[in-house]
């Protein structure tokens, strides 16, 4: 397992300014969502993950999957009532997180020093604080509100969610977004989860990705080789994130998340 050190890559500097993402296939080449989990598969994985991670609030959750090009593929939620069981704002936030993690992570196919580097949205928190190297990053790729709030609202979280098939955009910089990697190490998209504290969002997203079998991550900024893009509960770290409501429980839970598969 490759963990890329901050001193070796000086990643904050690489991400700032005129960063260019890795080359992707041209948009419109077939159905970009074809090989990704369906709405029903996402819902099943999300429900199981939400039941597994127990912390302070244990709210119901929203989850979104985007493809490699940022196209929304599936939106789902836990809980029975779409408008009463979860924070409604978290529907769009989950999509924003999925887009951010996907768009700021790399596949393994470029052969460079940072090949395969996965950044979770939790890994972005420290660098966007005032004075940080990525201050202002959340404003760089705004959410497309015409997609985010398109109706009918009765389809929110269903197989026909109005965001599906659209480019949502958005950069989120706290826990809950992870890139998706297939068994070949290719970045195939992102998953975002929202509805609780950002700490628990990250952990539910982590177990959702694991349940979907798309967690073949080979490189990250976490010192934990078994969890390369895990949340780092140290605000002095360049890729750190604060704890939320239950510090020791959150530290223990993060260390106990499912390890990524060994290549």
Buried (B, 14 or more C-beta within 10 A) or exposed (E): BBBBEEEEBEBBEEBBEEEEEBEBEEEEEEEBBEEBBBBEBBBBBBBBBBEBBEBBEEBBBBBBBBBBBBBBBBBBBBBEEBEEBBBBEBBBBBBBBBBBBBBBBBBBBEEEEBBBBBBBBBBBBBBBEEEBBBEEBBEEBEBBEEBBEBEEEEBBBBEEBBBBBBBBBBBBBBBBBBBBBBEEBBBBBBBBBBBBBBBBBBBBBBBBBBBBBBBBBBBBBBEBEBBBBBBBBBEEBBBBBBBBEBEEBBBEBBEEBBBBEEE
